[in-house]
């Protein structure tokens, strides 16, 4: 499983859910879509944390230029 493909898929699903939430008429429909967006965003956060933990750290790179 490629994390980049998974993150791209989750991002697309977030956009779909946001568009559906914009078209929702009742508060119940809006709540359902907002919970879906929340869950998808949390899932995307898991993969972003995974990728940030896998990023190589370059010792020669200065993070704070003094």
C-alpha positions in Angstrom: 0.0 0.0 0.0 1.4 3.4 -1.1 0.8 6.0 1.6 0.8 8.8 -1.0 -2.0 7.1 -3.0 -4.0 6.6 0.2 -3.6 10.2 1.2 -4.7 11.4 -2.2 -7.7 9.1 -2.1 -8.7 10.4 1.4 -8.2 14.0 0.2 -10.6 13.4 -2.7 -13.2 11.8 -0.4 -12.9 14.9 1.9 -13.7 17.1 -1.0 -16.6 15.0 -2.0 -18.0 15.0 1.5 -17.6 18.8 1.8 -19.5 19.3 -1.4 -22.2 17.0 -0.3 -22.4 18.8 3.0 -22.8 22.1 1.1 -25.8 20.7 -0.7 -27.4 19.1 2.4 -30.8 20.6 3.3 -31.5 19.3 6.8 -29.4 19.6 10.0 -29.3 15.8 10.2 -27.7 15.5 6.7 -25.2 18.3 7.6 -24.3 16.5 10.8 -23.8 13.2 9.0 -21.5 14.8 6.4 -19.6 16.8 9.0 -18.9 13.6 11.0 -17.7 12.0 7.8 -15.3 14.9 7.1 -14.1 14.8 10.7 -13.3 11.1 10.4 -11.6 11.4 7.1 -9.5 14.3 8.3 -8.4 12.3 11.3 -7.5 9.4 9.0 -5.5 11.8 6.8 -3.7 13.0 9.9 -2.6 9.5 10.7 -0.9 9.2 7.4 0.6 12.7 7.6 2.2 11.8 10.9 3.4 8.5 9.4 5.0 10.3 6.5 6.6 13.0 8.7 8.1 10.2 10.8 9.6 8.6 7.7 11.2 11.8 6.3 14.9 11.6 6.3 16.7 14.1 8.6 19.7 15.8 7.2 22.2 16.7 9.9 23.8 19.3 7.7 20.6 21.2 7.3 20.3 24.2 9.7 16.9 24.5 11.2 17.5 27.7 13.0 19.9 30.0 11.2 21.8 32.1 13.8 
